[in-house]
Amino acid sequence: MSILNYITWDVSPSIFSIGSFEVRWYGLLFALAFVFGQRILTKIYVAEGRTEGDVDVITLYMIIGTVVGARLGHTLFYQPEYYLSNPIEILKIWEGGLASHGATIGILLALWLFSRKHNFDYMWVLDRIVIVVALGGALIRLGNLMNSEIFGRPTDLPWGFIFVRQSEYSHVPRHPTQLYESFSVFLLFVLLYWLWKKYKEALPKGLLFGIFVTALFTFRFLVEFLKEVQVEKEETMALNIGQQLSIPLIIIGLIILFRVWRNPKPALPGGKLAREAARK
C-alpha cells in the first residue's frame, strides 16, 4: 500500500510533563471548551439582558454536570459490572472513561437545578446552552483524536488513519471517526449560533434545543456504524450502546420540534413572537 493511501497518526497525547505532572491535549481541549463556551455564552446573555454573573454560576453547574454525568454514564452504560464491583475506580477520571450520553443527562439535570434555584426558564436556558455545548463537543472529539481513541473500523479511503499508538489496531487504516464527529458538531455550532444571532427575537422556545438534540444524536447514531466497538459485549449487538442511547434522545428532539411547529411560544419576553401573541 502506498503511503499516500493513508495517514500515519503517531501524536503523543501529552503536551509536556514535569516530573509526575503532565499536561495532555485532551485536558487542554476539555478546558478550552468551557473557556470559549463561557465567553460566547456571556455575549448571548448580555445581549438578552442577563448578567455576566449568571454565566459564572451556570458555568459551574455545567462543569459539575458534565464531568459527573460523563463519568457515571461511562461506568453505568459501558462497564457496570466492573465499576459496581470496584466503586473506588469510578473516581479515577484521569484514567479515562467519559461518555457523551452521560454528559448530556448530567447537563440536563444540572441546568434544571440551576433554572429552579435561580428562577430561569428551563427551555430558554437549554436553547442557549446547546450553542456552546456544540462547540465544546467539537473540541472534546479533537481531544479523543489526540488520545488515539474512539476510532473507526478499517477503511481503504485515502484519509484513513493508522493509529500507531494503538498497536492492537495499527495494522490497517481506520476511519478517523473523531474528526467526522468533531467537524459535524462544529457545523452544528455554526448553524445554532447563526440562527440565534440573526433571528433571536423571532425564535420560538425549544427550537434550538430540538435542532441540537435531533441533529447531534442522529449523526451519532449513523457514525456508530463506522466505529470500532468500545467494549467487548458490543460485538454481538445489532445496535451498539451508543446507538441504543441515541434513539430516545432523537425521539425527544423530534417531539420538541413537533411541539414548536404546532404551537410556537416566544423565547424572549419582548421578542417578535411575544409581540405577535400580545396582539391576538
Buried (B, 14 or more C-beta within 10 A) or exposed (E): EEEEEBBEBEBEBBEEEEEEEEEBBBBBBBEBBBEBBBEBBBBBBEEBEBEEEBBEEBBEBBBBBBBBBBBBBBBBBBBEEEBEEEEEBBEEEEEEBBBBBBBBBBBBBBBBEBBEEEEBEBBBBBBBBBBBBBBBBBBBBBBBBBBBBBBBBEBEEEEBBBBEBBEEBBEEBBBBBBBBBBBBBBBBBBBBBEBBEEBBBBBBBBBBBBBBBBBBBBBBBEBBEBBBBBBEEBEEEEBBBBBBBBEEBBEBBBBBBEBBEEEBBBBBEEBBBBBEEEEE
